Amino acid sequence: MAAADISRPSGPSLYEYFLGGSDHRPADEALAAELEAAYPGAGQLARDNRAFTLRAVQWCASMLGTGLFLELGAGYPCGQAVHDAARRGVTDATVIYADRDPVVVSHCRAVYAGLEGVGVVSGDVREPGKVLESAAALGADLTEPAACVLCGTLSSMDAETARSVVAGFACALPVRGSCE
């Protein structure tokens, strides 16, 4: 794995900074200050996005009984996680975190090590087949309906790529409820 260039900000650590975590770099703090100056409320927007994500996950688990969640573009662990929200509705929910950033994957594996039903895969969401293959290798039952959590991920892509990513996962996974 190539060494991370800590002199440059990164999307995952900038987002983690706005969420109040500790895995950011001085470059992220500097960019966050610039963003807040140019767009007051940028940090609050990140926190609101994460709060929505966790509410949506809990709703899927509680109201639909969804027991498999794939957080695609997981980012650094910070505060409450998807598996925490999912397990408020389905106590034995399986959660697979996927990210393409090797530093993020390493952090996730360290933080989530030993948690039953929680796995971390290295993979690019633009390659749904590979991500799902890795998730299955960790024991995710892909014959069951799953919720794909893409909050904050699709906005970094052009529209065509985002549509392709969603279609790739949607076509590969079973659906239930209002999606049928």
Secondary structure as GFF3:
##gff-version 3
##sequence-region A 1 180
A	DSSP	alpha_helix	11	18	.	.	.	ID=ss1
A	DSSP	alpha_helix	26	38	.	.	.	ID=ss2
A	DSSP	alpha_helix	42	64	.	.	.	ID=ss3
A	DSSP	beta_strand	68	72	.	.	.	ID=ss4
A	DSSP	alpha_helix	82	86	.	.	.	ID=ss5
A	DSSP	beta_strand	94	99	.	.	.	ID=ss6
A	DSSP	alpha_helix	102	112	.	.	.	ID=ss7
A	DSSP	beta_strand	118	122	.	.	.	ID=ss8
A	DSSP	alpha_helix	128	137	.	.	.	ID=ss9
A	DSSP	beta_strand	147	149	.	.	.	ID=ss10
A	DSSP	three_ten_helix	154	156	.	.	.	ID=ss11
A	DSSP	alpha_helix	159	172	.	.	.	ID=ss12
A	DSSP	three_ten_helix	177	179	.	.	.	ID=ss13
###
